[in-house]
Amino acid sequence: MSVWNALSPSPVNCRMDESAPYAYYEDVNWGLLRLWGDRSGKKVLDVGCGFATTSERLKRLENHVTGIESSPDAVKVAAGRLDEVVATDLQRVDELNAVLGSRTFDTVIFADVLEHLPWPAAVLKSYLRFVAPGGTVIISLPNVGLWSMRMSLLAGRFEYSDTGVTDRTHLRFFTRRSARALIEGAGLTIVRRTYNPGIVRPFVPLAKKLLAPHRFHGGEALLPVPHDPSALLESAPYRAYLKTIYPIERAVASLWPGALAFQMIFEARVR
C-alpha cells in the first residue's frame, strides 16, 4: 500500500512529530511472486498498488493488472507500469463499484495494505464481490511476532519507526494466528501460504537511512527533497543480498516462520 500522501516534503524533525515526512523506498514482495509462480493470462486487481513495484512483474507474465491507488505521485508511476490504474481511496468501495461495475478478477491482491486500515476485515469482505468464480485473494501482512519485536517487548519497548513491522502508518498488527483469523473470518479458505524471511529484515531501516541523503539545519537532519524511491532496489548491497544472503535466510526462516518471517503471505478462496 502506498503511504506516499503522508510523505510530502517538509522540514520537520521526524523524531518530534509523528506526522513528519520520511523517505519511502520501493521494495518487491518476493514471497508473493514466489506464491504466484508462472501464472499468466489472469485478470488481477491490485488493491493499494502504490508504485506497482510488485504487480508490474505480474504484468510481465502477460496478466492484465488493474491497480487501485489514491496517491497522485504513485498513480503517475503505476499508470506506466500496469494496464489500468483507478485513482481512488481503496476504502471508497461505492466509488470503485461505479468505476468497475460488474467486472470481476481472477485474483484480488492486498499486499501490505490491510494493516494500514482501521477496519481491515470490513474492507476485505467488501472486495469479495470483485472475485470471479473460482478466483482467489492474496493477502500479505507484516508479522508482529517477528523475533526482533519479541525481543523489544521483552525489554519493555514498543516504538514506531519509518518502516518495518512498526511502521508509523500501521494501525493494525498481526501474528500468524490472528492473520488466519482475519482471513477466515472474512469468509475465505486459505489454500496456499508462504512468507518473506525476517532474520536480517530488522536492519533494513538502517540501510534506508544510509541511502537517504540529508540536509542539516541547526544540527538537525532534515529529509531531503526529492529522493529516489527506487534507490534501495537499485543499490549494489541490495542486489548482493538477494543473490547471497536471501536464499540462506529463507531456508533458516522455514524452521520457525512464526518468529523468523517478516511478511506472512496467504492465498485464499471464497467459501
Stockholm file with secondary structure:
# STOCKHOLM 1.0

chainA/1-271         MSVWNALSPSPVNCRMDESAPYAYYEDVNWGLLRLWGDRSGKKVLDVGCGFATTSERLKRLENHVTGIESSPDAVKVAAGRLDEVVATDLQRVDELNAVLGSRTFDTVIFADVLEHLPWPAAVLKSYLRFVAPGGTVIISLPNVGLWSMRMSLLAGRFEYSDTGVTDRTHLRFFTRRSARALIEGAGLTIVRRTYNPGIVRPFVPLAKKLLAPHRFHGGEALLPVPHDPSALLESAPYRAYLKTIYPIERAVASLWPGALAFQMIFEARVR
#=GR chainA/1-271 SS CCCGGGGCCCCCCTTTCTTCCCCCCCCCCHHHHHHHTTCCSCEEEEETCTTCTTHHHHHHTTCEEEEEECCHHHHHHHHTTSSEEEESCTTCHHHHHHHHTTCCEEEEEEESCGGGSSSHHHHHHHTGGGEEEEEEEEEEEEBTTCHHHHHHHHTTCCCCBSSSTTBTTCCCCBCHHHHHHHHHHTTEEEEEEEEEECSSGGGHHHHHHHHSCCEEETTEEECCSSCCTTHHHHSHHHHHIIIIIHHHHHHHHTTCHHHHEEEEEEEEEEC
#=GC SS_cons         CCCGGGGCCCCCCTTTCTTCCCCCCCCCCHHHHHHHTTCCSCEEEEETCTTCTTHHHHHHTTCEEEEEECCHHHHHHHHTTSSEEEESCTTCHHHHHHHHTTCCEEEEEEESCGGGSSSHHHHHHHTGGGEEEEEEEEEEEEBTTCHHHHHHHHTTCCCCBSSSTTBTTCCCCBCHHHHHHHHHHTTEEEEEEEEEECSSGGGHHHHHHHHSCCEEETTEEECCSSCCTTHHHHSHHHHHIIIIIHHHHHHHHTTCHHHHEEEEEEEEEEC
//
